[in-house]
């Protein structure tokens, strides 16, 4: 099996048995269909299942976060060909001035041991300061994606506090602005949508706040 790793996983030469396992694992019951069925509503155009994959001529396109399961399905990394096409930009310098608590240090260590993932922690646990510590260690031009103006403003404030970056050096996409910072940019989802392709080429590290809302 050949796996091209970029913003997704592009698979080719997929054995039939592996293809079935992958499709089974990435097929989910549609909660909307279940709700309609429970309430006795018509489900005519509502699919019963949702597929987290796309079929191509000779393969599949999968979410990038499925990579670890995919390697397991292959029987180990030596059983498949992985071509890494992820973007890596020239390093930029950050100075992190925060102080992490022991549990925060452990969480940051766990995240840094992986190329990508989700940091889940309770309200008030300091997810923002942990994320900025990770940004500083990754040393890539970063984009912080938010769903509301209030969150975006909070990020700008925290970036100034913990990374010592002046407000006029922080890029902003939204609130009537469209500038990409040399080191870090804060963007509103609805504003980034209009210029995502243009911005993507300048970003090497993506942080999504309230990532549980991303599918919406």
Secondary structure, 3 states (H helix, E strand, C coil): CEEEECCEEEEECCCHHHHHHHHHHCEEECHHHHHHHHHCCCCCCCCCEEECEEECCCEEEEEHHHHHHHHHHHCCHHHCEEEECCCCCCCCCCCCCCCCCHHHHHHHHHHHCCCCCCCCCCCCCCHHHHHHHHHHHHCCCEEEEECCHHHHHHHHHHHHHHHCCCHHHCEEEECCEEECCCCEEEEEHHHHCCCHHHHHCCCCEEEECCHHHCCC
